[in-house]
């Protein structure tokens, strides 16, 4: 058997206590779980409920939901259960509950992502607002310190300028909801110079100039390569000390999904980061969890959704 890569971190990701505390202080939010009857969504729902941040609304097959709750020794009788058979019906039932104001957050359970998003985008569910849907990761380190937000690394494959502007609004709103009074946002490229041969660098400069004219009490910079976003040593070596974001960024707006997905997974797998994720732009926040997400990431996602739902 081959040994694992030496670059993989052995740090066990942890949901940041300060995020849980902020979510608990905001109060419980009602979370409609689309097709909840499987081990991972039920474990996440129980952890978030016991942490004081969630009131679950289960949708899906009653027999499966009750079986998984019994395995966990969890009495779910105090909570609402909306019976539905199959992915499409369960997804729509959860989305419709949110659209009707009967739940504050929509969460993906045991169904495929395309079926889940199709339900969320169904006009009859009442969740569409006309805004772009964008995904944001909140990544924290087990040793604490400032988290890093990354948008959009999971939903929009090749976001145009308008979508990246929506992503900028999303990260600024999220950072402010988390208590950051002066967010610092970097627009990622492979260079700090807007040279024509690197289109993402030219676009990053345009986005940074747009953001400076549309937000107060925030700083923006682009293009910036990843070393200049993360490393004060690189900032000093490249004589970029004058830049208000370089080396101190709170959020990264990526040019497309490949770079965003790579940066997010590098911070998780190579540094032990805990990544909570959230989709914004609909009537309610949307939890788009993956089957490979550990319990800590699912709990962080729920906490993030609670904070953002209360901030609306």
C-alpha positions in Angstrom: 0.0 0.0 0.0 1.3 3.4 -0.9 1.9 5.9 1.9 -0.3 9.0 1.8 1.1 12.3 0.5 3.4 14.0 3.1 1.6 17.2 2.3 -1.6 16.1 3.8 -2.3 17.6 7.2 -2.9 15.4 10.2 -4.8 18.1 12.0 -8.4 17.2 12.8 -10.7 20.0 11.7 -12.8 21.6 14.4 -15.8 23.8 14.1 -14.6 27.2 15.5 -16.2 27.8 19.0 -16.6 31.5 18.3 -18.8 30.7 15.3 -21.0 28.4 17.4 -21.2 31.0 20.1 -22.3 33.7 17.7 -24.9 31.4 16.1 -26.2 30.3 19.6 -26.4 34.0 20.6 -28.5 34.7 17.5 -31.0 32.0 18.5 -32.3 28.8 16.9 -33.4 28.9 13.3 -35.8 26.5 11.6 -33.9 24.4 9.1 -35.8 22.4 6.4 -33.7 19.3 5.6 -34.5 17.9 2.2 -34.7 14.1 2.4 -33.3 13.8 5.9 -33.5 10.0 6.4 -29.8 9.1 6.2 -27.0 9.0 8.7 -25.0 12.1 7.8 -27.8 14.7 7.6 -29.4 13.3 10.8 -26.1 13.4 12.7 -25.5 17.0 11.6 -29.1 17.9 12.5 -28.7 16.4 16.0 -25.4 18.1 16.6 -26.7 21.5 15.6 -29.9 21.0 17.6 -28.0 20.1 20.7 -25.7 23.1 20.1 -28.8 25.3 20.4 -28.6 26.7 16.8 -31.2 24.6 14.9 -34.8 23.6 15.0 -35.0 20.9 12.4 -37.9 20.4 10.0 -37.5 17.0 8.4 -38.8 16.1 5.0 -38.6 12.7 3.3 -39.6 9.2 4.0 -40.9 8.9 7.6 -39.6 5.3 8.0 -36.0 6.3 7.1 -36.0 9.5 9.2 -37.4 7.7 12.3 -34.9 4.7 11.8 -31.9 7.1 11.7 -33.1 9.0 14.7 -33.6 5.8 16.7 -30.0 4.7 15.8 -28.8 8.0 17.3 -31.0 7.7 20.4 -32.7 11.0 19.4 -36.3 11.7 20.2 -37.5 13.7 17.3 -41.2 13.8 18.2 -41.1 17.5 19.2 -40.1 18.4 15.6 -42.1 18.7 12.4 -41.8 15.9 9.8 -43.2 16.5 6.3 -43.6 13.1 4.6 -42.5 12.9 0.9 -41.3 10.0 -1.3 -38.2 10.3 -3.4 -35.6 13.0 -4.2 -37.8 15.3 -6.2 -40.8 15.4 -3.8 -38.6 15.7 -0.7 -36.5 18.5 -2.2 -39.6 20.4 -3.2 -41.3 19.9 0.2 -38.2 21.4 2.0 -37.9 24.3 -0.5 -41.6 25.0 -0.3 -41.5 25.1 3.5 -38.8 27.8 3.2 -40.7 29.7 0.5 -43.8 29.7 2.7 -42.0 31.1 5.7 -42.2 27.9 7.6 -38.4 27.5 7.8 -35.5 29.9 7.7 -32.8 27.8 6.1 -32.8 25.0 3.4 -30.4 22.1 3.9 -29.4 19.3 1.5 -29.9 15.8 2.9 -29.8 12.4 1.1 -30.3 13.5 -2.5 -28.2 14.5 -5.5 -27.1 18.1 -5.8 -28.8 18.6 -9.1 -32.1 17.4 -7.8 -31.7 19.6 -4.7 -30.9 22.8 -6.6 -33.7 22.1 -9.1 -36.1 22.0 -6.2 -34.6 25.2 -4.7 -34.9 27.0 -8.1 -38.5 25.8 -8.8 -40.5 29.0 -9.1 -43.4 27.4 -7.3 -41.2 26.9 -4.2 -41.0 30.7 -3.8 -37.3 31.0 -3.1 -36.1 32.8 -6.2 -35.4 36.5 -5.7 -33.8 37.5 -9.0 -30.4 37.6 -7.4 -27.5 35.4 -8.5 -26.9 32.3 -6.4 -23.3 32.2 -5.1 -21.5 29.9 -2.8 -19.1 31.0 0.0 -16.8 28.9 2.1 -15.9 30.0 5.6 -12.6 28.3 6.4 -11.1 28.4 9.9 -8.0 26.8 11.3 -7.8 24.5 14.4 -5.3 26.9 16.0 -7.8 29.8 15.7 -7.1 33.1 14.1 -8.8 35.0 11.4 -11.0 32.8 9.1 -10.7 33.0 5.3 -13.8 33.3 3.0 -13.6 31.9 -0.5 -16.2 32.6 -3.2 -17.3 31.0 -5.5 -15.7 27.5 -5.3 -18.6 25.2 -5.7 -21.6 26.5 -7.7 -20.7 28.8 -10.5 -18.3 27.2 -13.0 -17.2 30.3 -15.0 -18.8 33.3 -13.2 -19.1 36.5 -15.3 -18.3 39.9 -13.9 -21.8 40.4 -12.5 -21.7 37.1 -10.7 -18.4 37.9 -9.2 -19.8 41.3 -8.1 -22.6 39.3 -6.4 -19.9 37.1 -4.7 -18.2 40.3 -3.4 -21.5 41.5 -1.9 -21.9 38.0 -0.3 -18.5 37.9 1.4 -18.8 41.5 2.6 -22.2 40.8 4.1 -21.0 37.6 5.7 -17.9 39.1 7.2 -20.0 42.0 8.7 -22.5 39.6 10.1 -19.6 37.8 11.7 -18.4 41.0 13.4 -15.8 42.2 10.9 -16.3 46.0 10.7 -13.8 46.5 7.9 -13.6 43.5 5.5 -10.5 43.1 3.3 -11.3 41.4 0.0 -8.7 40.1 -2.6 -9.4 39.3 -6.2 -7.3 36.3 -7.2 -5.1 35.9 -10.2 -1.7 34.6 -11.0 0.0 38.0 -10.9 -0.3 41.4 -9.2 -0.1 43.1 -12.6 -3.2 43.5 -14.9 -1.4 42.2 -18.0 -3.5 41.5 -21.1 -2.1 37.9 -21.5 -3.7 37.0 -18.1 -7.4 37.9 -18.5 -8.3 37.1 -14.9 -5.7 39.7 -13.8 -7.4 42.4 -16.0 -10.8 41.4 -14.7 -9.5 41.4 -11.1 -8.3 45.0 -11.5 -11.7 46.0 -12.9 -13.6 44.3 -10.0 -11.4 45.9 -7.4 -12.0 49.4 -8.9 -15.8 48.6 -9.0 -15.8 47.5 -5.4 -13.9 50.5 -4.1 -16.7 52.7 -5.6 -19.6 50.6 -4.2 -18.7 49.7 -0.6 -17.8 51.8 2.4 -15.7 50.7 5.3 -14.0 47.9 3.3 -10.8 47.5 1.4 -10.3 45.7 -2.0 -7.3 44.8 -4.0 -6.6 42.9 -7.2 -5.1 41.3 -9.0 -3.3 39.4 -6.3 -1.6 36.0 -6.5 -2.1 33.6 -3.6 1.2 34.3 -1.9 0.4 38.0 -1.7 -3.0 37.2 -0.3 -1.7 35.0 2.5 1.9 35.9 3.3 3.2 39.1 4.8 6.7 37.9 4.0 5.8 37.8 0.3 4.2 41.2 0.6 7.4 42.7 2.1 9.7 40.9 -0.5 7.6 42.3 -3.4 7.4 45.8 -1.9 3.6 45.7 -1.6 3.4 47.0 2.0 1.3 49.9 0.7 -1.5 47.5 -0.3 -4.4 47.5 2.4 -5.3 43.9 1.6 -2.1 42.1 0.7 -1.0 39.7 3.5 -4.2 40.5 5.5 -7.1 39.4 3.3 -10.3 38.2 4.9 -11.9 36.9 1.7 -10.8 35.7 -1.8 -13.0 36.2 -4.9 -11.8 33.6 -7.4 -12.0 33.9 -11.2 -13.5 30.4 -11.8 -14.4 27.2 -10.1 -11.1 25.3 -10.7 -8.9 27.8 -8.9 -11.5 28.3 -6.1 -12.0 24.6 -5.6 -8.2 24.1 -5.5 -7.6 26.8 -3.0 -10.5 25.7 -0.7 -9.3 22.1 -0.7 -5.7 23.1 -0.2 -6.7 25.0 3.0 -8.7 22.0 4.2 -6.5 19.0 3.2 -3.1 20.7 3.6 -3.7 22.8 6.7 -6.5 21.1 8.5 -9.0 23.9 7.9 -12.7 23.5 8.7 -14.9 24.6 5.8 -18.4 25.7 6.4 -20.3 26.5 3.2 -23.4 28.5 2.3 -25.3 29.5 -0.8 -26.8 33.0 -0.8 -29.0 34.9 -3.2 -32.3 33.0 -2.5 -35.0 33.9 -0.1 -33.2 31.9 2.6 -29.6 30.6 3.1 -29.0 27.2 1.5 -26.7 24.5 3.0 -25.2 22.6 0.1 -23.2 20.0 2.0 -21.1 17.2 0.4 -21.1 13.5 1.2 -17.4 13.8 2.1 -17.9 16.7 4.5 -16.8 15.7 8.1 -19.1 16.4 11.0 -17.2 19.6 12.0 -17.8 21.1 8.5 -21.5 20.3 8.6 -21.8 21.9 12.0 -19.9 24.9 10.9 -22.2 25.2 7.8 -25.3 25.1 10.1 -23.8 27.7 12.4 -23.0 30.0 9.5 -26.5 29.6 8.1 -28.0 30.5 11.6 -25.9 33.6 11.7 -26.8 34.7 8.2 -30.5 33.8 8.6 -30.7 36.0 11.7 -28.8 38.8 10.0 -31.4 39.1 7.1 
